[in-house]
Every structure is written in structure tokens, then in C-alpha cells.
Amino acid sequence: MVYAVIMAGGVGSRFWPASRRAHPKQFLRVFGEQTLIQQTVSRLDGLVPPDRCYVVTNEAYVDQTREQLPQIPPQNVLAEPMSRNTAPCINYAAVTLQRLDPDAVMVVLPADHVIRDEEQFRDVLAVAISAADEPGALVTIGINPTHPATGYGYIQFDGSRDELGDHDRAFPVKTFAEKPDLETAERFLDSGDFLWNSGMFVWRADTVLENLQRFVPRTFDAFKPLGELPPDADTRDAVQRAFETSPSISIDYAIMERAESVYVVPSSFGWSDIGDWRAVYDLADKDEMGNALTGEVVVQNSSRCLVRSAEGRIVVLVGIHDTLVIQTDDATLICKREHSQQVKTVVEYLGAHHLDGYL
């Protein structure tokens, strides 16, 4: 059986002021009528049925998640009592699935990605699922880079993009690379054997648990008691203790950069992790002046701007270029496009100055 595990615990501080503690990024409608988390589940149609979809999210977001995803059984929304990064999140999901199905295969997806070609996405996942059936295999999805991006991690694989052709397959991974500077990113592209790291994974639950036990035993041991409970047991106390005990560590650092049998499936399905408002601008439909406008917006002698007005309010731009303007009922962000990553520091400033009403 193939199961989907959707990681939805983040806040998305770079999407302030639309993303807030009480209503984080995954619940926003960024493109289209569905929210990001709804789109993540919808694109699995035909591959993983809703009753085999699981969402791991902060306990504060459980009710919102269930409201947004009524097709998923309520018990499939797993509550994290605190944030401990992706390795504990995945350990929690793997133990939960193995209690139900010892042969479970997990498709692990972030809740906040945008994917344009959903049919190709499902085809790539099918290749990854097949590869994950090999003993000990840990499979990730790599994205064929279109430019020397400095905001993504990279994966070097054993081969080259010239070998890919029309036949999809999984390639052995040589190494993982952190977010590079521009010169290094350009060198990665020129080499032909680097892909963007999408943060999507496929593996058997028992395989990932074996690797967690080997490489991060503190995390594995923290969640081991949860796996020993009967399927119908109340797990809240065990989950609380597990997250309190486990260190905070990403799955990349925990096992992917250290394990032997790691594979990547290269893909090109119109992927973006839309980490900030600039990424939204890059993907949005634009007018003849390069403006991406949502809501009541008037622009005059302005170009290459992303503008979103609050309901019932209007935004007017005169002589403004290369700017982000995001308006909500109680806050307005005005930021040059190239400084979009710095929005996170604004959120940190608001917290440090006890302006929690805006967080």
C-alpha cells in the first residue's frame, strides 16, 4: 500500500502579512481557488486515495486542516505538540503507518509547493514508488534546474542530464549541496549532473525507520514507544514525550546525506516551493507592464509589481516599479522584489518588540 504523508507544520513567515501564526501559509489561496494544502492533496488523485493520505501539522492547526480537507479521515491528521523539524515529523508518520501496515510505502510531500504539470508529477511519483520498493532504497525527487538559483539546495547524481532522454528512472545520488552562491550555482548548472532538491521523498516506512535508528538513534528511540502501542490506543502522551525527547533535525542532515542507498528521480513538472512573495510574482500571470495584480488595484506608470489588496480596500500605485505590495485588513507590506527574503526579519522584529497582534 502507498500512503501520502503531507508535512504542514510551518508558518511561512516570508509570506507575512498574509501568513500569520493563526492562519499560516499552507492555508492561503496563492494560485486558483484552492489553498496550497488542498492543491497538494488534489494532485494525488488517482495515485493515493484520501483515506491513505496523512497530514502532520502543529496541534494548533489540526482543526483548520480537517476543515480544509474534509475528504481525509479526521484521525489521519497527526498533531505535533511542538516543532522539531522534518526528521521527527517523518519518524512520527512512519511509526504511525507501520502500526497499521508493516509494508507501507510513504510518499512524503511538503504542503506548500506549486506544481504546474500534475500529470507529469504523478508519473514521476510512480517511478519513485517503484524505485523505493528496492531493499533499503531511499528515494528523493530532483528538479531539473532552469537557472542558477541560490535559494535551493542541490543534489548531484551519478549520471548527466544528457542521459535522461525520455525514459524516467532513479539515479544514485553522489552528494547533497547546501544553497550555493551564484558562482557555485552556475558551476552546478554547467556540470550537468546537479538537480534542485525538492524536499519530496519516497520510501518504505520500515526502511526510513531503519536509517533513523542507525543515524539518529535519539530520534528513533524517542518515537519507539509510540510504535509499540496497539492501533486503537490513545497516543497523545506518547507523542508528547517523543517530541519533547527528540532533537530538532532535518531529514536531509539526519539520514539522506549519510545513507548509502539514496536515489533521485529527475523531473520537470513546473515545480516551485514558493518560499516568498518574489516567487509568487515569478509564477503569476502578468499584464503588459509586467504587473501581477489581485483585488482592487489601480496602477499608473508602474511596472513589474506584485500587488494584492485586501477585500473591500483599494491599492493605487503611481510611478512604482519592481515592488511587492501585500495588503491585509490590519497590515501592509511594501518591499522591493529583490529584498523579499528579508520579510522574515520583519516578523522577527515584530516578535522581539512584542507586537504579537500582527503575527
C-alpha positions in Angstrom: 0.0 0.0 0.0 1.2 3.5 -0.9 0.4 6.3 1.6 0.9 10.0 1.4 2.4 12.0 4.3 2.0 15.7 3.9 4.2 17.9 6.1 2.2 21.0 7.1 3.7 22.3 10.3 5.4 25.5 9.1 4.3 29.1 9.5 5.7 30.6 6.3 7.0 33.9 7.8 8.2 35.2 4.5 4.6 35.3 3.4 3.7 37.9 6.1 1.3 39.7 6.3 -1.0 37.2 4.6 0.6 34.3 6.6 0.1 34.5 10.3 0.6 32.2 13.3 -3.2 31.5 13.4 -3.5 31.1 9.6 -0.2 30.0 8.1 1.0 29.8 4.5 -0.4 26.3 3.7 -4.0 27.6 4.2 -3.6 30.5 1.8 -5.1 30.7 -1.7 -2.0 31.7 -3.6 -3.0 30.5 -7.1 -6.5 29.4 -8.0 -9.5 28.7 -5.8 -7.8 26.0 -3.7 -5.4 26.6 -0.9 -1.9 25.2 -1.1 -2.6 22.3 1.2 -5.8 21.5 -0.8 -3.8 21.5 -4.0 -1.2 19.2 -2.5 -3.9 16.6 -1.7 -5.8 17.1 -5.0 -2.8 16.4 -7.2 -2.6 12.9 -5.7 -5.9 11.9 -7.2 -5.6 8.6 -9.0 -2.4 7.7 -7.1 -3.2 7.8 -3.4 -6.8 7.8 -2.2 -7.8 10.3 0.5 -8.2 7.6 3.2 -4.4 6.8 2.8 -3.4 10.5 3.0 -2.0 11.7 6.3 -1.1 15.2 7.3 1.4 16.0 10.1 0.8 19.5 11.4 1.1 21.6 14.6 -1.6 20.8 17.1 -2.8 24.4 16.7 -3.7 23.7 13.1 -5.5 20.4 13.4 -9.0 21.9 13.2 -8.2 24.1 10.2 -6.6 21.2 8.4 -9.6 19.0 8.9 -11.9 21.8 7.7 -9.8 22.3 4.6 -9.5 18.6 3.9 -12.9 17.0 4.7 -12.1 14.1 2.4 -9.3 12.9 4.7 -10.4 10.9 7.8 -10.0 13.1 10.9 -7.7 10.5 12.5 -5.3 10.9 9.6 -4.4 14.4 10.8 -1.5 13.9 13.1 -0.8 16.6 15.7 2.7 17.7 16.5 2.8 19.2 20.0 5.9 21.3 19.1 8.1 21.9 16.0 11.1 19.6 15.8 12.0 19.9 12.0 11.4 17.2 9.4 13.2 14.1 10.8 10.9 13.8 13.9 7.9 14.6 11.8 8.7 11.8 9.4 9.6 9.4 12.2 6.2 10.1 13.8 4.4 9.4 10.5 6.5 6.3 9.7 5.8 4.7 13.1 2.1 5.5 12.8 1.9 3.9 9.4 3.9 0.8 10.3 1.5 0.2 13.2 -1.3 0.0 10.6 0.6 -1.6 7.7 4.1 -3.2 8.1 4.7 -2.9 4.3 3.6 0.7 4.0 5.3 2.9 1.3 5.4 6.6 2.1 5.3 9.5 -0.3 6.4 12.5 1.8 5.4 15.9 0.4 5.6 19.5 1.8 2.1 21.1 1.9 3.1 24.4 0.3 4.6 23.6 -3.2 3.2 24.7 -6.5 3.3 22.1 -9.4 2.1 23.1 -12.8 2.1 19.7 -14.6 0.3 17.4 -12.3 0.1 14.5 -14.7 3.8 14.5 -15.1 4.2 14.9 -11.3 2.1 11.7 -10.8 4.2 9.9 -13.4 7.4 10.8 -11.6 6.0 9.7 -8.3 5.1 6.3 -9.9 8.8 5.9 -10.9 9.9 6.9 -7.4 7.5 4.4 -5.8 8.8 1.6 -8.0 12.4 2.5 -7.1 11.5 2.7 -3.3 10.5 -1.0 -3.5 14.1 -2.0 -3.8 15.6 -3.2 -0.4 17.0 -0.3 1.6 16.3 2.4 -1.0 15.7 6.0 -0.1 14.3 8.0 -3.0 14.0 11.7 -3.5 12.7 13.9 -6.3 15.1 16.2 -8.0 14.1 19.1 -10.3 16.0 19.9 -13.5 17.3 23.4 -12.9 16.3 26.1 -15.2 18.6 28.8 -13.9 21.4 29.1 -11.3 19.1 29.5 -8.3 20.8 30.4 -5.0 17.7 29.7 -2.9 17.6 25.9 -3.3 19.7 23.1 -2.2 21.2 20.8 -4.9 21.6 17.1 -5.5 24.5 15.7 -7.5 23.5 12.4 -9.2 25.5 9.6 -10.8 24.9 10.5 -14.5 24.1 13.6 -16.5 21.0 15.2 -17.9 22.1 14.1 -21.4 21.4 10.5 -20.2 17.8 11.2 -19.2 16.1 11.1 -22.6 12.5 10.0 -22.5 12.9 7.2 -20.0 12.4 8.1 -16.4 14.4 6.2 -13.8 16.1 6.7 -10.5 19.8 7.6 -10.4 22.2 7.0 -7.5 22.9 10.2 -5.5 26.5 11.3 -5.2 26.1 14.2 -2.8 23.8 16.9 -1.4 24.9 20.5 -1.5 23.6 23.4 0.6 22.2 26.6 -1.0 25.1 27.9 -3.1 26.3 31.4 -4.0 25.8 32.5 -7.6 29.2 31.4 -8.9 28.8 27.9 -7.4 25.2 27.6 -8.7 26.4 28.5 -12.2 29.1 25.8 -11.9 26.5 23.3 -10.8 24.4 24.0 -13.9 27.4 23.8 -16.2 28.3 20.4 -14.9 25.0 18.8 -16.0 24.8 16.4 -13.0 23.1 18.6 -10.4 19.4 18.9 -9.7 17.4 21.2 -7.3 16.5 19.5 -4.1 12.7 19.5 -3.9 12.3 18.1 -0.4 10.0 15.3 -1.6 10.7 11.7 -0.7 9.5 8.2 -1.3 10.5 5.1 0.8 9.2 2.2 2.7 8.3 3.0 6.3 10.5 0.2 7.6 13.4 1.5 5.5 13.3 5.0 6.8 12.9 3.8 10.4 16.0 1.5 10.0 18.0 4.5 8.8 16.7 6.7 11.6 17.7 4.1 14.1 21.2 3.9 12.6 22.0 7.6 12.2 19.8 9.4 14.7 19.1 6.9 17.5 17.9 9.6 19.9 15.1 10.5 17.5 14.3 6.8 16.8 14.3 5.9 20.5 12.0 8.9 21.3 9.3 7.5 19.0 9.8 3.8 19.5 7.3 3.6 22.4 4.6 5.0 20.1 5.2 2.1 17.6 4.6 -0.4 20.4 1.1 0.8 21.2 -1.9 -1.1 19.8 -3.6 0.5 16.8 -6.6 1.7 18.8 -4.6 3.2 21.7 -4.6 6.8 22.8 -1.2 8.1 21.6 -1.3 11.7 22.9 1.0 11.1 25.9 3.5 9.0 23.9 3.6 11.7 21.1 4.2 14.4 23.6 7.1 12.6 25.2 8.5 11.7 21.8 8.7 15.3 20.6 10.0 16.6 24.0 12.8 14.0 23.9 13.7 14.1 20.2 16.4 16.6 19.0 15.4 19.1 16.2 17.0 17.9 12.9 16.1 17.8 9.3 15.7 14.6 7.4 18.5 15.6 5.0 21.0 16.0 7.8 19.6 13.1 9.7 19.8 10.4 7.0 19.8 11.5 3.4 23.3 12.9 3.4 24.7 9.8 5.3 22.9 6.8 4.0 24.2 4.6 1.2 21.2 3.6 -0.9 20.0 7.0 -1.9 18.4 7.7 -5.3 16.9 10.6 -7.1 14.3 10.8 -9.9 15.0 13.8 -12.1 11.9 15.7 -13.1 10.5 18.7 -14.9 6.9 19.3 -13.9 6.8 23.1 -13.2 7.8 23.0 -9.6 8.3 25.8 -7.1 8.4 25.8 -3.4 7.3 29.5 -3.5 9.3 30.4 -0.5 8.5 34.1 -0.6 6.4 36.8 -2.4 9.0 37.2 -5.2 8.4 33.5 -6.1 4.7 34.3 -6.3 5.4 37.1 -8.7 7.6 34.9 -10.9 4.8 32.4 -11.3 1.8 34.7 -11.5 0.1 35.9 -14.7 1.1 39.4 -15.6 -0.2 42.3 -17.7 1.6 44.1 -20.5 3.6 46.1 -18.0 4.7 43.0 -16.0 2.4 43.7 -13.1 0.6 40.8 -11.3 -2.5 42.3 -9.7 -5.1 40.8 -7.4 -8.1 42.6 -5.9 -8.9 46.2 -6.3 -5.7 47.7 -7.7 -5.0 50.8 -9.9 -1.6 51.2 -11.4 -0.3 54.3 -13.3 3.2 54.4 -14.8 4.2 51.4 -12.7 5.7 48.1 -13.8 6.9 44.7 -12.7 5.0 44.8 -9.4 3.1 42.2 -7.4 0.1 43.8 -5.7 -2.6 42.2 -3.6 -5.3 44.3 -2.0 -7.5 43.4 1.0 -11.2 42.7 0.4 -13.1 45.9 0.3 -10.0 48.1 0.0 -8.1 49.6 -2.9 -4.4 49.9 -3.6 -3.1 52.7 -6.0 0.4 52.7 -7.4 1.9 55.7 -9.2 5.4 55.5 -10.6 6.3 52.4 -8.7 8.5 49.6 -10.2 9.8 46.2 -9.1 7.9 46.3 -5.8 5.7 43.9 -3.7 2.6 45.4 -2.1 0.6 43.0 0.1 -2.3 44.4 1.9 -4.4 42.8 4.6 -7.1 44.2 7.0 -4.5 45.2 9.6 -1.1 45.4 7.8 0.5 46.4 4.5 3.9 45.1 3.3 5.8 47.3 0.8 9.0 45.7 -0.3 11.4 45.8 -3.3 11.2 42.4 -5.1 14.9 41.7 -4.6 14.5 42.1 -0.8 11.6 39.6 -0.4 13.7 37.2 1.7 14.1 39.9 4.3 10.4 39.8 5.2 11.3 37.0 7.7 13.4 39.5 9.6 10.4 41.9 9.9 8.4 39.0 11.5 11.3 38.5 13.9 11.3 42.3 14.7 7.6 42.2 15.4 8.1 39.3 17.8 11.0 40.9 19.5 9.1 44.2 20.1 6.0 42.3 21.4 3.8 43.3 18.5 2.2 39.9 18.6 -1.1 41.2 17.3 0.4 41.4 13.9 1.9 37.9 13.9 
